[in-house]
């Protein structure tokens, strides 16, 4: 038996582009409070998101993306995600993400560069999210 889920409008926006604008049945996204899933008819909800994976499920299957920090808003009209960056798993350059991770870790370990600590921490979280999602791409 095939069970069809009700769909809803999802829009994911970054400063550079509209990353996704269409119908979906479910998303799973990382927030400051942990991972949450959003289905159709979800209560109104606003929260901060952190660097991590985003799973988008629709009638064609499931896709995964790496998101950086931003905001999630659920309203009667649908779901909007505003993120600093977003990349589908098949778009991630794993070599570049690994280099970014190493660079951020080096800055974090160098106590004389304390002025760069916060920025390096953000870059490390983004690189780890990209690596996690990009490496799973081959497993989907």
N, C-alpha and C positions, 0 to 999 in steps of 0.2 A: 504494500500500500504506500503510495506517495502522498506525503503531507505537504501542502502548499502553505507558505507563510504569507501573511499580508505584507505588502511592501509600503515603503514611505520614501519621501524625498530626502536625499542626502547631498549636501554641498560641502566640499572641502576646499578651502581657499588658503593660499600662501601669498606672501607679498609679490611673488613673481607671476602667479597664474591661478586660474581656477583648476585645481588638481583633479577634482571629480565633481560632476553635477549630473545626478541621475537617480534612479530608483534602486533601493536596496531592501533586503528583508531583515538584515541584522548587521550590527557592527559590534566589534569588541575593541576597546580602546583603553590605554593606560592613563589613569588620572593620579592626582596627588594622594588620593585615598585608596588606590589599588585599581585593578582592572575591572571595567564594567561592560556589560552588554546592553545594547539598546535595540528593542524591538518596536514594531509599530504600536501606536497608542501609548507610548511611554509617558509618564507624568512629565510636566515641565521641569526642566533641570538645567542648571548651569554649573560648570566646574572647570578647574584648571587641568590641563593635560600636561604630561611630562614626556620626555623622549622615550619612545618605545614603539612596539608594534601596533598596527591597526589592521584588523581583519574586516573585510567587507564581503558579506554574503548576499548573493542575488540569485535569480533563477538560473544563471549560467554556472554557478559554483562559488568558490571563495577565492579572493585575492588578498595578498598581504602587502602592506606598505610600512615604511619606517617614517615615523613622525617625530618632530622635535616639539618643544614646548608650545603651548597655546591655550585655546579655550574651546570648550564644547558647549553647545547650547541646543537644548531640545525644546521645541515649541509645538503648538498645534499645527503649524505649517510644515514641520519636518525637523531635520537635524542639520546644524551648521557646525563645522569644525574650522577654526581659524588657527593655523599652525605656522611656525616660522619656516619650516621646510617639510616636504613630503616627497617620498620616492617609492615607486612600486618596487617590489623585490627584484624583478628582472632588470631594473634600471641601475641597480647599485653596483658600483665599481668596488669590489672587495679589497683590492690592493690599495686603492686610495683611502678607503675607510680604515684599513689596518694602519697605514702611515699616519693618519689623523689621530688615531687612538694612541699610537706610540708617542707622537709629539705632545699630546695633551698629558699623558702620563709622565713624560720627562719634565714638563713645566710644573706639574703638581708635586713632583718629588724634589724640585729645586727650591728650597726655602728662601733663597735670595730673590726669587721672582714672585713674591707674595702678591704684588699688585696685579699679576696676571692669573691668580689662582681661580677666581670666580669664572672668568671667561674659559679657562682651560677645563674646569669642571663641566661646564655646559658642553664644550666640544667633545669631551670624553663620553658623556652620556649619549650624545648624538651619534658618535662613532660606534659605540657599543650597540645601540639600537639598529644602526645600519648593518653592522656585521651579523647580528642575530637574525634579522629578517633576510638579508642577502644569502646567508649560509643555508637557511631553511628552504630557499627557492628550489634547490635541487631535489628536495624531499617531497615537494607538493605534487 
